[in-house]
C-alpha cells in the first residue's frame, strides 16, 4: 500500500461504521454451491505460502519500481500464468503492459503491469478486474531488503491462486460467463502509477468493466484484531459506494461460504486514514467502476524490513483469497450486470 503521512485512526469512529455493517438481502446466487466450493478449495494456504516465499524472498530485491528486482517479479508472474495455461489479453507471449519512463516522475525507470486473462463464455465483452500491486520499496542504503510479504506479496499470490481456480472451472466447462482480467500493477508505492496508467490506457473499454476487486495487504492481523477470538476478519472498503448490488453479493458470499467478520470501520467517508484513496482500486472508482478493497490493516512491520513471509498467517490468507474468489465468481456468473447506483461524492 502507498504510504502517506496520515495519523492512524484510534478512536472516535462513527457508530455507523462499526465492525459489522447491517446486512441487506442479497441477490439470488447464480451458481451451484457445490461447483464454486470445488474451485475455491484449490486456493490453499500451502500454495499461497510456496508462492510467497519465492515472491517475497531476497532474490527479488524488494521489487522497487523499474529496478532489477521488479523485473524479476514480473517475469515470475508471467511464468506462473504460462504454466497455468492462462493467456495474455495482449496476445502471444506478451504479458506486459509497458509503461515508459516518461510517465513517471522522480527518476523512476520504465516499468510494466502484468496482465492475464480468462475469456467469458457468454458475456466476454464484460470484464471483472482482480488486481494487486506487485511492487514494493526495494533495498536501503545498507543493503537491507524490504521483502513486502504482506504489502503486497499477499495480494499478489492471492491473485495467482484465484486465477488458478477460475482456470480450473473454465477447463471443466463451468464458465465464467464474463471475462476475468488478472491485473498485477506496478508503481503503487510511488503513487498508484500502474493502475492509473491502465485506466488511462485500458486494454478493455472501461465502460465494459463491471467491477474491480483489489487486494492489498491480506496476510496479517492488526492491533484491532489481536487475539484468537478476533482474528477471523478482513476490512472491506468501498463495497457499497458505487454499487448496492456488489455490496450485497459480497456480504452473501461471505455469509454462505467464508463466514469472516467483515469490518467496515475504514469505509467511513470521514475516515482520517483515507484508505479508500490509497490503493489501486481508486483509479477504477474514479471512472465510476464499482470496487471492493480487501485489507488487513497496518501493523508494526508495515514498510519495514521485517515484513517477511514467516510472519504471514496463511490460514487467514487462504480464507480472504477465497472470499475474493467467491465474490468474483458471483459477479462473473450472475444473469444481470451489477448496477451502478452510488457516487464517489
DABEL-V883737 format. One line per field, one symbol per residue. psi: psi as a letter, one per 20 degrees, with the letter a starting at -180 (. if undefined). burial: I if it has 9 or more other C-alpha atoms within 8 Angstrom, else O. A space follows every 10 residues. Layout:
psi: ???
burial: ???
//
This chain:
psi: qpprmpqqoj rjpqhilahp qpqrpqqpqj qphgghhghh iioqhghggg ghhghkrhhj kjkppirhhh hggghggggg hghjkprqii qcjojpopoq hihrqkjprq aqqpprpopq hhmhippppo qqqirbjbpr ijjppnhlgg nlhghghggg hgggghhggg hjklbqgrqp poooqrjgii kkgghggghh lqhqphhjog qpopoonkjr prhikqqhii imrqpppihj hiohgggggg ghgghhhglr oopjhjipij oihlhhjjah hhhghhjkpq qpopqjrrrh jpkrijnqhi iqnhhhgggg hhggggghgg hhiqgqqqpo jaqi.
burial: IIOOOOOOIO OOIOOOIIII IOOOOIOOOO IOOOOIIOII OIIIIOIIIO IIIOIIIOOI IIIIIIIIII IIIIOIIIOI IIOOOIIIII OOOOIIOOII IOOIOOOIII IIIIIIIIII IOIIOIIIII IIIIIIIIIO OOOOIIIIII IIIIIIIIII IIIIIIIIII OOOOIIIIII IIIIIIIIIO OIIIIIIIIO OIOOOIOIII IIIIIIIIII IIOOIIOOOO IIIIIIIIII IIIIIIIIII IIIIIOIIOI IIIIIIIIOO IOIIIIOIII IIIIIOOIII IIIIIIIOIO OOIOIOIIIO OIIIOIIIII IIIIIIIIII IIIIOOOIOI OIOOO
//
